[in-house]
Amino acid sequence: MRDLAARTLVQQGYTLLKATNGEEALRLVWQNTEKINLVLTDIVMPYLGGHELAEQLRVLRPNIKGLFTSGYTDNVLTQNGILEPKVAFINKPFSPAALAYKVREVLDMA
């Protein structure tokens, strides 16, 4: 899914930093001095989960927007306290068009 997401977003004109896990993503953000507008992360990842990654990124980059994804439905994640209500979420598997739409929607949110 990560490769599909990357290809889709590059085709839409976005510049990406890709990481294989939460720790690597945090390190990339820490090392990169350019503005990062959005982080797309799976909720369940090895080493550092998506929720924990988002919390740490908010400290480093308070204006960064987040989009979570998971193979679990948002209802299951919300009911189990894993995902906060009204957080940007796209369920896997997603189509390239659905991802492009959701990323634009999140970036356009005030």
N, C-alpha and C positions, 0 to 999 in steps of 0.2 A: 504494500500500500504506500510505503514511503516513496518508492521510486515513481509510482503513478502520480502521487501528489506533487512531487518535485517537477516532473515533466509538465504536468498540467499548469502549474503556477509559472514556470519559466515561459511556456507558450503564451501565457496571459501578460507577460512583460515584467513579472516580479523578479527581483534579485533575491537569492536564497542563501542561507547558511544551513547546511545539513548536519545533523548529529544522529548518532546511532542510539544514544540513551540520554537520560536527563543530566547526568554529570557532564557529559561532553557538550550538551547544549548550554549548560551554565558556563562552562569554560569558554565556549565560543562567544557568548554574549559579553563576558567579562573582558575578553581580549579585543573585541571589536569596538572601535571608537565611533563608527558611523551610527546614524539613527536606525533603530530597529523598530518597525511599526507593529509587528504581529509575531506571536509565537503560536505555531500549530503543533500541538502535542497530544500524544496518546495519554490517556489517564493512567493506564497500567504499563509501566516500563521497568526494566531492571535498574538497579542501583539508586535511582531517584525518580519517583513517580511524577506524573504530570501535575498533580495538585501541589506537591512540594516544590517542583520546579517553578510553577507559576508564582508561588509565594516568595521564593528567593529572587525571581526576576523582578517582581514589583519593588523590591528593595533597591536593586541595581538600576532599574529603568522604570520609574513610577508610571510613565505614560504608555508603556507597552500594552498592547491589546492581546488577549488570549482567545484561542479557539481550541476547544478540546474535542477529541475523537475517541471512540471506543467501539468494540464489537458488542458491548453491552448496550442496551437501550438507555436513553436518558432517564426514563421513569425508574428503571431498576437502580441506576446509579444515584438518583436523587433520593429515592426511598431508603436506600442503605447509607445515606449520609456521605457518599463518596463525591458527589457532584452537587454544588450549591444550585438552588433554583435560579433560573434566569441567566445562567452562564452560557456563553456561546458554545454550541455543541453541534457536531455533525456525526451521525452514526455510520460506522463501517459495516459493510462496504459502501462506498459512495461513488457516484459517477464523476467524471471530470467536470461536467457542467454544474453539478450540485456543489462541488468543492469551490469552483470559481465563483459561483454566486454567493456562497456563504462567506468566503474570504472577503469579497467586496463589501458585503453587508456589514461584517464586523469592522472593517476599516472605515466605513462611512458612518459608524455610530459615533455620536457625540461623546 
